[in-house]
Amino acid sequence: MNNINQLTLNMSRTLYDKDGKAKIVKRHFSNLNTAATNEQLIAFKSIIEQITGEHFESLEVIKTEEIK
C-alpha cells in the first residue's frame, strides 16, 4: 500500500520587464493536507491569487510517497 507522506504545491507565472526580458516568479507551499483532491488544490490556487492579486499560469503538485 502506498501512503502519501508529503504534498507540495508550486505555482509559477512569467513577468516581463520594460525591455521584454522574461522572469519566472514562483510561489512554493509545502506540508499541505495529503488527502487534498485536485479540485481542492485548484481552489487553493484561486484563493492565493485573490489574496495576492497575482495570476499563476502553472500549478505543479509534488507528492512524496512511501512504498511498502
All heavy atoms as TSV, in Angstrom:
chain	resi	resn	atom	element	x	y	z
A	1	MET	N	N	0.842	-1.180	0.000
A	1	MET	CA	C	0.000	0.000	0.000
A	1	MET	C	C	0.889	1.246	0.000
A	1	MET	O	O	1.866	1.327	0.716
A	1	MET	CB	C	-0.894	-0.014	1.225
A	1	MET	CG	C	-1.817	1.153	1.315
A	1	MET	SD	S	-2.903	0.935	2.745
A	1	MET	CE	C	-3.772	2.444	2.643
A	2	ASN	N	N	0.524	2.240	-0.832
A	2	ASN	CA	C	1.284	3.480	-0.907
A	2	ASN	C	C	0.640	4.541	-0.021
A	2	ASN	O	O	-0.580	4.700	-0.019
A	2	ASN	CB	C	1.333	3.998	-2.341
A	2	ASN	CG	C	2.071	3.039	-3.255
A	2	ASN	OD1	O	2.722	2.115	-2.788
A	2	ASN	ND2	N	1.962	3.246	-4.537
A	3	ASN	N	N	1.462	5.247	0.717
A	3	ASN	CA	C	0.984	6.318	1.586
A	3	ASN	C	C	1.679	7.615	1.210
A	3	ASN	O	O	2.911	7.680	1.205
A	3	ASN	CB	C	1.285	5.998	3.049
A	3	ASN	CG	C	0.545	4.773	3.532
A	3	ASN	OD1	O	-0.603	4.567	3.176
A	3	ASN	ND2	N	1.204	3.955	4.331
A	4	ILE	N	N	0.903	8.649	0.936
A	4	ILE	CA	C	1.481	9.953	0.628
A	4	ILE	C	C	1.939	10.575	1.944
A	4	ILE	O	O	1.150	10.746	2.870
A	4	ILE	CB	C	0.474	10.865	-0.091
A	4	ILE	CG1	C	0.096	10.245	-1.429
A	4	ILE	CG2	C	1.053	12.254	-0.274
A	4	ILE	CD1	C	-0.972	10.998	-2.176
A	5	ASN	N	N	3.224	10.885	2.021
A	5	ASN	CA	C	3.804	11.467	3.235
A	5	ASN	C	C	3.820	12.988	3.207
A	5	ASN	O	O	3.765	13.624	4.254
A	5	ASN	CB	C	5.233	10.972	3.437
A	5	ASN	CG	C	5.291	9.498	3.720
A	5	ASN	OD1	O	4.325	8.900	4.164
A	5	ASN	ND2	N	6.429	8.897	3.450
A	6	GLN	N	N	3.971	13.551	2.011
A	6	GLN	CA	C	4.093	14.998	1.917
A	6	GLN	C	C	3.479	15.470	0.607
A	6	GLN	O	O	3.606	14.818	-0.426
A	6	GLN	CB	C	5.558	15.423	1.983
A	6	GLN	CG	C	5.743	16.917	2.011
A	6	GLN	CD	C	7.197	17.309	2.193
A	6	GLN	OE1	O	8.095	16.502	2.069
A	6	GLN	NE2	N	7.418	18.565	2.479
A	7	LEU	N	N	2.829	16.631	0.662
A	7	LEU	CA	C	2.221	17.237	-0.516
A	7	LEU	C	C	2.742	18.663	-0.630
A	7	LEU	O	O	2.644	19.449	0.314
A	7	LEU	CB	C	0.696	17.237	-0.387
A	7	LEU	CG	C	-0.079	17.822	-1.552
A	7	LEU	CD1	C	0.096	16.951	-2.796
A	7	LEU	CD2	C	-1.551	17.919	-1.205
A	8	THR	N	N	3.308	18.980	-1.786
A	8	THR	CA	C	3.886	20.288	-2.039
A	8	THR	C	C	3.265	20.864	-3.299
A	8	THR	O	O	2.984	20.139	-4.245
A	8	THR	CB	C	5.413	20.183	-2.212
A	8	THR	OG1	O	5.957	19.585	-1.029
A	8	THR	CG2	C	6.044	21.528	-2.429
A	9	LEU	N	N	3.077	22.170	-3.318
A	9	LEU	CA	C	2.461	22.843	-4.445
A	9	LEU	C	C	3.375	23.966	-4.899
A	9	LEU	O	O	3.800	24.794	-4.094
A	9	LEU	CB	C	1.107	23.407	-3.993
A	9	LEU	CG	C	0.148	23.910	-5.019
A	9	LEU	CD1	C	-0.309	22.768	-5.915
A	9	LEU	CD2	C	-1.059	24.533	-4.335
A	10	ASN	N	N	3.678	23.989	-6.201
A	10	ASN	CA	C	4.455	25.066	-6.802
A	10	ASN	C	C	3.573	25.776	-7.820
A	10	ASN	O	O	2.996	25.143	-8.696
A	10	ASN	CB	C	5.698	24.538	-7.517
A	10	ASN	CG	C	6.742	24.046	-6.566
A	10	ASN	OD1	O	6.855	24.524	-5.451
A	10	ASN	ND2	N	7.524	23.080	-7.001
A	11	MET	N	N	3.471	27.091	-7.694
A	11	MET	CA	C	2.718	27.896	-8.647
A	11	MET	C	C	3.683	28.876	-9.282
A	11	MET	O	O	4.523	29.458	-8.592
A	11	MET	CB	C	1.591	28.648	-7.941
A	11	MET	CG	C	0.562	27.727	-7.330
A	11	MET	SD	S	-0.827	28.578	-6.572
A	11	MET	CE	C	-0.086	29.193	-5.080
A	12	SER	N	N	3.577	29.050	-10.596
A	12	SER	CA	C	4.512	29.961	-11.256
A	12	SER	C	C	3.798	30.828	-12.284
A	12	SER	O	O	2.726	30.483	-12.786
A	12	SER	CB	C	5.647	29.182	-11.914
A	12	SER	OG	O	5.157	28.344	-12.928
A	13	ARG	N	N	4.423	31.957	-12.556
A	13	ARG	CA	C	3.936	32.884	-13.575
A	13	ARG	C	C	5.126	33.586	-14.191
A	13	ARG	O	O	6.228	33.604	-13.628
A	13	ARG	CB	C	2.958	33.890	-12.987
A	13	ARG	CG	C	3.576	34.826	-11.977
A	13	ARG	CD	C	2.498	35.642	-11.284
A	13	ARG	NE	N	3.091	36.543	-10.322
A	13	ARG	CZ	C	3.104	37.866	-10.451
A	13	ARG	NH1	N	2.536	38.425	-11.491
A	13	ARG	NH2	N	3.660	38.626	-9.539
A	14	THR	N	N	4.936	34.155	-15.364
A	14	THR	CA	C	6.007	34.832	-16.080
A	14	THR	C	C	5.756	36.333	-16.054
A	14	THR	O	O	4.667	36.792	-16.386
A	14	THR	CB	C	6.080	34.348	-17.541
A	14	THR	OG1	O	6.215	32.927	-17.543
A	14	THR	CG2	C	7.267	34.959	-18.256
A	15	LEU	N	N	6.775	37.081	-15.660
A	15	LEU	CA	C	6.733	38.539	-15.681
A	15	LEU	C	C	7.702	39.030	-16.743
A	15	LEU	O	O	8.753	38.429	-16.965
A	15	LEU	CB	C	7.156	39.122	-14.334
A	15	LEU	CG	C	6.225	38.926	-13.157
A	15	LEU	CD1	C	6.845	39.540	-11.893
A	15	LEU	CD2	C	4.888	39.571	-13.424
A	16	TYR	N	N	7.364	40.141	-17.372
A	16	TYR	CA	C	8.237	40.743	-18.376
A	16	TYR	C	C	8.634	42.135	-17.905
A	16	TYR	O	O	7.777	42.922	-17.500
A	16	TYR	CB	C	7.529	40.819	-19.729
A	16	TYR	CG	C	7.181	39.455	-20.277
A	16	TYR	CD1	C	5.938	38.885	-20.056
A	16	TYR	CD2	C	8.119	38.728	-20.999
A	16	TYR	CE1	C	5.622	37.632	-20.548
A	16	TYR	CE2	C	7.818	37.466	-21.497
A	16	TYR	CZ	C	6.567	36.924	-21.264
A	16	TYR	OH	O	6.267	35.676	-21.745
A	17	ASP	N	N	9.941	42.436	-17.982
A	17	ASP	CA	C	10.388	43.769	-17.589
A	17	ASP	C	C	10.213	44.745	-18.755
A	17	ASP	O	O	9.683	44.383	-19.805
A	17	ASP	CB	C	11.833	43.731	-17.077
A	17	ASP	CG	C	12.849	43.340	-18.132
A	17	ASP	OD1	O	12.489	43.268	-19.323
A	17	ASP	OD2	O	14.018	43.107	-17.770
A	18	LYS	N	N	10.637	45.975	-18.559
A	18	LYS	CA	C	10.430	47.013	-19.578
A	18	LYS	C	C	11.149	46.711	-20.883
A	18	LYS	O	O	10.769	47.206	-21.933
A	18	LYS	CB	C	10.873	48.369	-19.032
A	18	LYS	CG	C	12.340	48.436	-18.681
A	18	LYS	CD	C	12.706	49.770	-18.089
A	18	LYS	CE	C	14.169	49.719	-17.697
A	18	LYS	NZ	N	14.595	50.908	-17.020
A	19	ASP	N	N	12.206	45.878	-20.839
A	19	ASP	CA	C	12.934	45.505	-22.046
A	19	ASP	C	C	12.386	44.237	-22.688
A	19	ASP	O	O	12.921	43.770	-23.685
A	19	ASP	CB	C	14.420	45.301	-21.722
A	19	ASP	CG	C	15.069	46.575	-21.186
A	19	ASP	OD1	O	14.680	47.665	-21.649
A	19	ASP	OD2	O	15.930	46.473	-20.297
A	20	GLY	N	N	11.348	43.660	-22.097
A	20	GLY	CA	C	10.746	42.455	-22.640
A	20	GLY	C	C	11.415	41.168	-22.189
A	20	GLY	O	O	11.091	40.098	-22.691
A	21	LYS	N	N	12.325	41.275	-21.231
A	21	LYS	CA	C	13.002	40.079	-20.725
A	21	LYS	C	C	12.082	39.344	-19.742
A	21	LYS	O	O	11.506	39.953	-18.845
A	21	LYS	CB	C	14.299	40.474	-20.029
A	21	LYS	CG	C	15.133	39.295	-19.607
A	21	LYS	CD	C	16.479	39.743	-19.044
A	21	LYS	CE	C	17.277	38.545	-18.610
A	21	LYS	NZ	N	18.557	38.939	-18.031
A	22	ALA	N	N	11.959	38.045	-19.954
A	22	ALA	CA	C	11.058	37.236	-19.119
A	22	ALA	C	C	11.731	36.832	-17.811
A	22	ALA	O	O	12.906	36.523	-17.766
A	22	ALA	CB	C	10.632	35.993	-19.882
A	23	LYS	N	N	10.933	36.813	-16.758
A	23	LYS	CA	C	11.377	36.361	-15.447
A	23	LYS	C	C	10.277	35.486	-14.869
A	23	LYS	O	O	9.109	35.868	-14.861
A	23	LYS	CB	C	11.621	37.556	-14.525
A	23	LYS	CG	C	12.026	37.176	-13.128
A	23	LYS	CD	C	12.208	38.401	-12.250
A	23	LYS	CE	C	12.545	37.993	-10.841
A	23	LYS	NZ	N	12.643	39.135	-9.946
A	24	ILE	N	N	10.634	34.292	-14.428
A	24	ILE	CA	C	9.655	33.377	-13.849
A	24	ILE	C	C	9.605	33.594	-12.344
A	24	ILE	O	O	10.635	33.563	-11.669
A	24	ILE	CB	C	10.001	31.914	-14.178
A	24	ILE	CG1	C	9.923	31.700	-15.679
A	24	ILE	CG2	C	9.062	30.970	-13.453
A	24	ILE	CD1	C	10.330	30.320	-16.136
A	25	VAL	N	N	8.400	33.831	-11.826
A	25	VAL	CA	C	8.181	34.037	-10.408
A	25	VAL	C	C	7.408	32.831	-9.896
A	25	VAL	O	O	6.414	32.428	-10.492
A	25	VAL	CB	C	7.380	35.333	-10.159
A	25	VAL	CG1	C	7.089	35.501	-8.687
A	25	VAL	CG2	C	8.118	36.529	-10.714
A	26	LYS	N	N	7.887	32.249	-8.787
A	26	LYS	CA	C	7.253	31.048	-8.244
A	26	LYS	C	C	6.862	31.262	-6.790
A	26	LYS	O	O	7.519	31.991	-6.061
A	26	LYS	CB	C	8.208	29.858	-8.315
A	26	LYS	CG	C	8.554	29.438	-9.715
A	26	LYS	CD	C	9.441	28.209	-9.718
A	26	LYS	CE	C	9.760	27.788	-11.133
A	26	LYS	NZ	N	10.561	26.569	-11.160
A	27	ARG	N	N	5.788	30.594	-6.406
A	27	ARG	CA	C	5.381	30.508	-5.001
A	27	ARG	C	C	5.344	29.032	-4.651
A	27	ARG	O	O	4.879	28.213	-5.425
A	27	ARG	CB	C	4.024	31.157	-4.773
A	27	ARG	CG	C	4.084	32.661	-4.899
A	27	ARG	CD	C	2.909	33.281	-4.185
A	27	ARG	NE	N	2.927	34.713	-4.303
A	27	ARG	CZ	C	3.389	35.541	-3.373
A	27	ARG	NH1	N	3.865	35.056	-2.250
A	27	ARG	NH2	N	3.361	36.837	-3.550
A	28	HIS	N	N	5.839	28.710	-3.473
A	28	HIS	CA	C	6.010	27.324	-3.042
A	28	HIS	C	C	5.280	27.135	-1.721
A	28	HIS	O	O	5.476	27.899	-0.783
A	28	HIS	CB	C	7.517	27.053	-2.882
A	28	HIS	CG	C	7.852	25.707	-2.385
A	28	HIS	ND1	N	7.946	24.618	-3.213
A	28	HIS	CD2	C	8.128	25.261	-1.148
A	28	HIS	CE1	C	8.276	23.561	-2.489
A	28	HIS	NE2	N	8.380	23.932	-1.228
A	29	PHE	N	N	4.425	26.120	-1.678
A	29	PHE	CA	C	3.696	25.790	-0.450
A	29	PHE	C	C	3.957	24.324	-0.141
A	29	PHE	O	O	3.756	23.458	-0.996
A	29	PHE	CB	C	2.186	26.017	-0.630
A	29	PHE	CG	C	1.843	27.447	-0.913
A	29	PHE	CD1	C	1.776	27.903	-2.218
A	29	PHE	CD2	C	1.597	28.337	0.114
A	29	PHE	CE1	C	1.468	29.226	-2.495
A	29	PHE	CE2	C	1.286	29.654	-0.146
A	29	PHE	CZ	C	1.225	30.101	-1.466
A	30	SER	N	N	4.384	24.046	1.067
A	30	SER	CA	C	4.685	22.657	1.441
A	30	SER	C	C	3.889	22.260	2.677
A	30	SER	O	O	3.251	23.088	3.319
A	30	SER	CB	C	6.183	22.476	1.693
A	30	SER	OG	O	6.611	23.323	2.727
A	31	ASN	N	N	3.947	20.980	2.978
A	31	ASN	CA	C	3.245	20.398	4.129
A	31	ASN	C	C	1.738	20.643	4.072
A	31	ASN	O	O	1.106	20.927	5.085
A	31	ASN	CB	C	3.822	20.916	5.450
A	31	ASN	CG	C	5.258	20.513	5.628
A	31	ASN	OD1	O	5.640	19.412	5.252
A	31	ASN	ND2	N	6.062	21.398	6.179
A	32	LEU	N	N	1.172	20.500	2.884
A	32	LEU	CA	C	-0.270	20.635	2.721
A	32	LEU	C	C	-0.951	19.326	3.093
A	32	LEU	O	O	-0.305	18.285	3.231
A	32	LEU	CB	C	-0.601	21.020	1.277
A	32	LEU	CG	C	-0.012	22.352	0.798
A	32	LEU	CD1	C	-0.309	22.556	-0.668
A	32	LEU	CD2	C	-0.549	23.503	1.617
A	33	ASN	N	N	-2.258	19.373	3.215
A	33	ASN	CA	C	-3.048	18.195	3.565
A	33	ASN	C	C	-2.864	17.122	2.494
A	33	ASN	O	O	-3.202	17.330	1.328
A	33	ASN	CB	C	-4.520	18.583	3.685
A	33	ASN	CG	C	-5.400	17.435	4.099
A	33	ASN	OD1	O	-4.972	16.303	4.215
A	33	ASN	ND2	N	-6.658	17.752	4.329
A	34	THR	N	N	-2.343	15.978	2.877
A	34	THR	CA	C	-2.048	14.912	1.912
A	34	THR	C	C	-3.304	14.266	1.353
A	34	THR	O	O	-3.235	13.555	0.353
A	34	THR	CB	C	-1.156	13.829	2.543
A	34	THR	OG1	O	-1.796	13.314	3.710
A	34	THR	CG2	C	0.211	14.395	2.908
A	35	ALA	N	N	-4.450	14.520	1.948
A	35	ALA	CA	C	-5.712	13.970	1.451
A	35	ALA	C	C	-6.427	14.936	0.513
A	35	ALA	O	O	-7.534	14.648	0.056
A	35	ALA	CB	C	-6.617	13.614	2.632
A	36	ALA	N	N	-5.811	16.070	0.192
A	36	ALA	CA	C	-6.442	17.074	-0.666
A	36	ALA	C	C	-6.633	16.530	-2.076
A	36	ALA	O	O	-5.756	15.865	-2.629
A	36	ALA	CB	C	-5.590	18.335	-0.703
A	37	THR	N	N	-7.783	16.849	-2.655
A	37	THR	CA	C	-8.073	16.441	-4.029
A	37	THR	C	C	-7.540	17.492	-4.996
A	37	THR	O	O	-7.195	18.615	-4.590
A	37	THR	CB	C	-9.584	16.288	-4.243
A	37	THR	OG1	O	-10.196	17.577	-4.087
A	37	THR	CG2	C	-10.192	15.290	-3.261
A	38	ASN	N	N	-7.509	17.145	-6.283
A	38	ASN	CA	C	-7.069	18.107	-7.293
A	38	ASN	C	C	-7.967	19.334	-7.316
A	38	ASN	O	O	-7.490	20.460	-7.486
A	38	ASN	CB	C	-7.029	17.450	-8.670
A	38	ASN	CG	C	-5.889	16.471	-8.802
A	38	ASN	OD1	O	-4.964	16.467	-8.001
A	38	ASN	ND2	N	-5.951	15.625	-9.803
A	39	GLU	N	N	-9.257	19.141	-7.130
A	39	GLU	CA	C	-10.200	20.264	-7.107
A	39	GLU	C	C	-9.909	21.196	-5.932
A	39	GLU	O	O	-9.990	22.420	-6.064
A	39	GLU	CB	C	-11.645	19.757	-7.042
A	39	GLU	CG	C	-12.110	19.047	-8.292
A	39	GLU	CD	C	-11.621	17.604	-8.409
A	39	GLU	OE1	O	-11.231	17.009	-7.367
A	39	GLU	OE2	O	-11.592	17.076	-9.530
A	40	GLN	N	N	-9.564	20.632	-4.787
A	40	GLN	CA	C	-9.228	21.449	-3.615
A	40	GLN	C	C	-7.930	22.222	-3.843
A	40	GLN	O	O	-7.813	23.372	-3.412
A	40	GLN	CB	C	-9.112	20.573	-2.377
A	40	GLN	CG	C	-10.440	20.028	-1.901
A	40	GLN	CD	C	-10.290	19.014	-0.787
A	40	GLN	OE1	O	-9.330	18.245	-0.767
A	40	GLN	NE2	N	-11.246	19.001	0.134
A	41	LEU	N	N	-6.969	21.617	-4.517
A	41	LEU	CA	C	-5.710	22.306	-4.803
A	41	LEU	C	C	-5.930	23.454	-5.790
A	41	LEU	O	O	-5.326	24.521	-5.652
A	41	LEU	CB	C	-4.669	21.314	-5.336
A	41	LEU	CG	C	-4.243	20.236	-4.328
A	41	LEU	CD1	C	-3.341	19.221	-4.990
A	41	LEU	CD2	C	-3.575	20.858	-3.118
A	42	ILE	N	N	-6.804	23.256	-6.756
A	42	ILE	CA	C	-7.134	24.328	-7.695
A	42	ILE	C	C	-7.856	25.458	-6.962
A	42	ILE	O	O	-7.596	26.646	-7.207
A	42	ILE	CB	C	-7.962	23.780	-8.869
A	42	ILE	CG1	C	-7.087	22.871	-9.729
A	42	ILE	CG2	C	-8.559	24.909	-9.710
A	42	ILE	CD1	C	-7.832	22.069	-10.777
A	43	ALA	N	N	-8.732	25.122	-6.031
A	43	ALA	CA	C	-9.411	26.134	-5.223
A	43	ALA	C	C	-8.406	26.889	-4.353
A	43	ALA	O	O	-8.507	28.114	-4.195
A	43	ALA	CB	C	-10.483	25.484	-4.356
A	44	PHE	N	N	-7.413	26.187	-3.795
A	44	PHE	CA	C	-6.351	26.819	-3.007
A	44	PHE	C	C	-5.593	27.826	-3.870
A	44	PHE	O	O	-5.326	28.945	-3.444
A	44	PHE	CB	C	-5.409	25.744	-2.465
A	44	PHE	CG	C	-4.269	26.278	-1.653
A	44	PHE	CD1	C	-4.459	26.692	-0.351
A	44	PHE	CD2	C	-2.993	26.351	-2.193
A	44	PHE	CE1	C	-3.404	27.190	0.406
A	44	PHE	CE2	C	-1.935	26.846	-1.455
A	44	PHE	CZ	C	-2.143	27.259	-0.149
A	45	LYS	N	N	-5.265	27.432	-5.100
A	45	LYS	CA	C	-4.585	28.324	-6.050
A	45	LYS	C	C	-5.422	29.576	-6.282
A	45	LYS	O	O	-4.900	30.694	-6.257
A	45	LYS	CB	C	-4.325	27.599	-7.372
A	45	LYS	CG	C	-3.782	28.472	-8.475
A	45	LYS	CD	C	-3.722	27.659	-9.778
A	45	LYS	CE	C	-3.425	28.507	-10.968
A	45	LYS	NZ	N	-4.593	29.105	-11.582
A	46	SER	N	N	-6.715	29.410	-6.478
A	46	SER	CA	C	-7.611	30.536	-6.702
A	46	SER	C	C	-7.640	31.482	-5.501
A	46	SER	O	O	-7.626	32.710	-5.672
A	46	SER	CB	C	-9.009	30.010	-7.001
A	46	SER	OG	O	-9.907	31.061	-7.147
A	47	ILE	N	N	-7.657	30.931	-4.311
A	47	ILE	CA	C	-7.658	31.750	-3.095
A	47	ILE	C	C	-6.366	32.548	-2.981
A	47	ILE	O	O	-6.372	33.740	-2.674
A	47	ILE	CB	C	-7.888	30.871	-1.852
A	47	ILE	CG1	C	-9.314	30.329	-1.864
A	47	ILE	CG2	C	-7.601	31.641	-0.565
A	47	ILE	CD1	C	-9.563	29.219	-0.863
A	48	ILE	N	N	-5.231	31.901	-3.240
A	48	ILE	CA	C	-3.937	32.596	-3.187
A	48	ILE	C	C	-3.895	33.714	-4.223
A	48	ILE	O	O	-3.392	34.806	-3.957
A	48	ILE	CB	C	-2.768	31.599	-3.386
A	48	ILE	CG1	C	-2.733	30.587	-2.241
A	48	ILE	CG2	C	-1.437	32.327	-3.526
A	48	ILE	CD1	C	-2.534	31.193	-0.861
A	49	GLU	N	N	-4.454	33.465	-5.413
A	49	GLU	CA	C	-4.499	34.502	-6.448
A	49	GLU	C	C	-5.334	35.696	-5.988
A	49	GLU	O	O	-4.956	36.843	-6.224
A	49	GLU	CB	C	-5.076	33.930	-7.749
A	49	GLU	CG	C	-4.131	33.006	-8.466
A	49	GLU	CD	C	-4.733	32.371	-9.704
A	49	GLU	OE1	O	-5.984	32.223	-9.774
A	49	GLU	OE2	O	-3.961	32.011	-10.596
A	50	GLN	N	N	-6.438	35.442	-5.318
A	50	GLN	CA	C	-7.288	36.526	-4.826
A	50	GLN	C	C	-6.587	37.320	-3.731
A	50	GLN	O	O	-6.684	38.556	-3.693
A	50	GLN	CB	C	-8.607	35.965	-4.300
A	50	GLN	CG	C	-9.507	35.416	-5.384
A	50	GLN	CD	C	-10.740	34.744	-4.817
A	50	GLN	OE1	O	-11.067	34.892	-3.640
A	50	GLN	NE2	N	-11.436	33.995	-5.651
A	51	ILE	N	N	-5.877	36.633	-2.859
A	51	ILE	CA	C	-5.186	37.310	-1.751
A	51	ILE	C	C	-4.028	38.167	-2.262
A	51	ILE	O	O	-3.849	39.305	-1.834
A	51	ILE	CB	C	-4.675	36.281	-0.723
A	51	ILE	CG1	C	-5.852	35.644	0.005
A	51	ILE	CG2	C	-3.716	36.926	0.275
A	51	ILE	CD1	C	-5.474	34.468	0.885
A	52	THR	N	N	-3.229	37.611	-3.194
A	52	THR	CA	C	-2.025	38.304	-3.656
A	52	THR	C	C	-2.256	39.210	-4.856
A	52	THR	O	O	-1.423	40.070	-5.140
A	52	THR	CB	C	-0.928	37.289	-4.027
A	52	THR	OG1	O	-1.371	36.497	-5.130
A	52	THR	CG2	C	-0.566	36.410	-2.853
A	53	GLY	N	N	-3.347	38.998	-5.591
A	53	GLY	CA	C	-3.587	39.774	-6.811
A	53	GLY	C	C	-2.775	39.274	-7.989
A	53	GLY	O	O	-2.740	39.925	-9.036
A	54	GLU	N	N	-2.129	38.137	-7.850
A	54	GLU	CA	C	-1.329	37.553	-8.929
A	54	GLU	C	C	-2.166	36.526	-9.687
A	54	GLU	O	O	-3.159	36.023	-9.167
A	54	GLU	CB	C	-0.089	36.852	-8.356
A	54	GLU	CG	C	0.824	37.780	-7.595
A	54	GLU	CD	C	1.927	37.033	-6.875
A	54	GLU	OE1	O	1.622	36.043	-6.181
A	54	GLU	OE2	O	3.084	37.447	-6.995
A	55	HIS	N	N	-1.764	36.234	-10.920
A	55	HIS	CA	C	-2.400	35.161	-11.699
A	55	HIS	C	C	-1.318	34.170	-12.084
A	55	HIS	O	O	-0.365	34.521	-12.771
A	55	HIS	CB	C	-3.077	35.707	-12.954
A	55	HIS	CG	C	-3.607	34.618	-13.822
A	55	HIS	ND1	N	-4.713	33.869	-13.478
A	55	HIS	CD2	C	-3.169	34.127	-14.995
A	55	HIS	CE1	C	-4.926	32.965	-14.418
A	55	HIS	NE2	N	-4.010	33.106	-15.351
A	56	PHE	N	N	-1.449	32.941	-11.626
A	56	PHE	CA	C	-0.441	31.920	-11.875
A	56	PHE	C	C	-0.803	31.114	-13.110
A	56	PHE	O	O	-1.950	30.704	-13.285
A	56	PHE	CB	C	-0.289	31.009	-10.648
A	56	PHE	CG	C	0.199	31.759	-9.450
A	56	PHE	CD1	C	-0.680	32.166	-8.466
A	56	PHE	CD2	C	1.533	32.089	-9.326
A	56	PHE	CE1	C	-0.240	32.877	-7.370
A	56	PHE	CE2	C	1.990	32.809	-8.229
A	56	PHE	CZ	C	1.097	33.203	-7.252
A	57	GLU	N	N	0.184	30.895	-13.960
A	57	GLU	CA	C	-0.025	30.184	-15.221
A	57	GLU	C	C	0.087	28.680	-15.066
A	57	GLU	O	O	-0.524	27.939	-15.820
A	57	GLU	CB	C	1.002	30.675	-16.246
A	57	GLU	CG	C	0.883	32.156	-16.526
A	57	GLU	CD	C	2.139	32.755	-17.103
A	57	GLU	OE1	O	3.179	32.078	-17.139
A	57	GLU	OE2	O	2.073	33.928	-17.505
A	58	SER	N	N	0.885	28.237	-14.112
A	58	SER	CA	C	1.056	26.789	-13.955
A	58	SER	C	C	0.948	26.398	-12.488
A	58	SER	O	O	1.249	27.176	-11.586
A	58	SER	CB	C	2.393	26.329	-14.526
A	58	SER	OG	O	3.459	26.764	-13.731
A	59	LEU	N	N	0.505	25.173	-12.302
A	59	LEU	CA	C	0.322	24.598	-10.980
A	59	LEU	C	C	0.972	23.221	-10.998
A	59	LEU	O	O	0.600	22.373	-11.801
A	59	LEU	CB	C	-1.173	24.489	-10.676
A	59	LEU	CG	C	-1.609	23.851	-9.381
A	59	LEU	CD1	C	-1.165	24.705	-8.211
A	59	LEU	CD2	C	-3.118	23.694	-9.362
A	60	GLU	N	N	1.952	23.025	-10.139
A	60	GLU	CA	C	2.673	21.756	-10.081
A	60	GLU	C	C	2.471	21.142	-8.697
A	60	GLU	O	O	2.706	21.788	-7.690
A	60	GLU	CB	C	4.167	21.985	-10.332
A	60	GLU	CG	C	4.995	20.742	-10.257
A	60	GLU	CD	C	6.478	21.028	-10.440
A	60	GLU	OE1	O	6.900	22.206	-10.329
A	60	GLU	OE2	O	7.213	20.071	-10.673
A	61	VAL	N	N	2.012	19.902	-8.681
A	61	VAL	CA	C	1.776	19.186	-7.435
A	61	VAL	C	C	2.852	18.107	-7.292
A	61	VAL	O	O	3.059	17.317	-8.208
A	61	VAL	CB	C	0.373	18.525	-7.430
A	61	VAL	CG1	C	0.160	17.762	-6.144
A	61	VAL	CG2	C	-0.705	19.590	-7.621
A	62	ILE	N	N	3.514	18.102	-6.151
A	62	ILE	CA	C	4.560	17.124	-5.886
A	62	ILE	C	C	4.121	16.297	-4.681
A	62	ILE	O	O	3.888	16.838	-3.603
A	62	ILE	CB	C	5.912	17.804	-5.600
A	62	ILE	CG1	C	6.296	18.689	-6.777
A	62	ILE	CG2	C	6.990	16.766	-5.301
A	62	ILE	CD1	C	7.414	19.653	-6.487
A	63	LYS	N	N	4.005	14.998	-4.899
A	63	LYS	CA	C	3.598	14.078	-3.832
A	63	LYS	C	C	4.751	13.156	-3.518
A	63	LYS	O	O	5.330	12.546	-4.411
A	63	LYS	CB	C	2.389	13.253	-4.256
A	63	LYS	CG	C	1.154	14.074	-4.504
A	63	LYS	CD	C	0.000	13.224	-4.964
A	63	LYS	CE	C	-1.211	14.078	-5.239
A	63	LYS	NZ	N	-2.359	13.275	-5.697
A	64	THR	N	N	5.072	13.051	-2.242
A	64	THR	CA	C	6.101	12.131	-1.791
A	64	THR	C	C	5.395	10.939	-1.157
A	64	THR	O	O	4.583	11.105	-0.245
A	64	THR	CB	C	7.031	12.805	-0.762
A	64	THR	OG1	O	7.572	13.986	-1.356
A	64	THR	CG2	C	8.154	11.882	-0.360
A	65	GLU	N	N	5.721	9.757	-1.652
A	65	GLU	CA	C	5.058	8.551	-1.176
A	65	GLU	C	C	6.058	7.579	-0.567
A	65	GLU	O	O	7.211	7.527	-0.975
A	65	GLU	CB	C	4.362	7.803	-2.321
A	65	GLU	CG	C	3.265	8.554	-2.975
A	65	GLU	CD	C	2.588	7.729	-4.062
A	65	GLU	OE1	O	2.554	6.493	-3.938
A	65	GLU	OE2	O	2.109	8.326	-5.017
A	66	GLU	N	N	5.579	6.823	0.379
A	66	GLU	CA	C	6.349	5.725	0.928
A	66	GLU	C	C	5.775	4.440	0.313
A	66	GLU	O	O	4.583	4.172	0.406
A	66	GLU	CB	C	6.220	5.668	2.446
A	66	GLU	CG	C	6.984	4.511	3.061
A	66	GLU	CD	C	6.821	4.460	4.563
A	66	GLU	OE1	O	6.199	5.364	5.136
A	66	GLU	OE2	O	7.299	3.488	5.152
A	67	ILE	N	N	6.625	3.676	-0.338
A	67	ILE	CA	C	6.192	2.427	-0.945
A	67	ILE	C	C	6.629	1.296	-0.044
A	67	ILE	O	O	7.810	1.139	0.262
A	67	ILE	CB	C	6.800	2.258	-2.349
A	67	ILE	CG1	C	6.353	3.414	-3.230
A	67	ILE	CG2	C	6.400	0.919	-2.953
A	67	ILE	CD1	C	7.000	3.425	-4.586
A	68	LYS	N	N	5.659	0.509	0.376
A	68	LYS	CA	C	5.951	-0.578	1.305
A	68	LYS	C	C	5.878	-1.904	0.580
A	68	LYS	O	O	5.202	-2.092	-0.347
A	68	LYS	CB	C	4.967	-0.588	2.469
A	68	LYS	CG	C	5.131	0.638	3.331
A	68	LYS	CD	C	4.183	0.565	4.499
A	68	LYS	CE	C	4.367	1.803	5.356
A	68	LYS	NZ	N	3.544	1.792	6.517
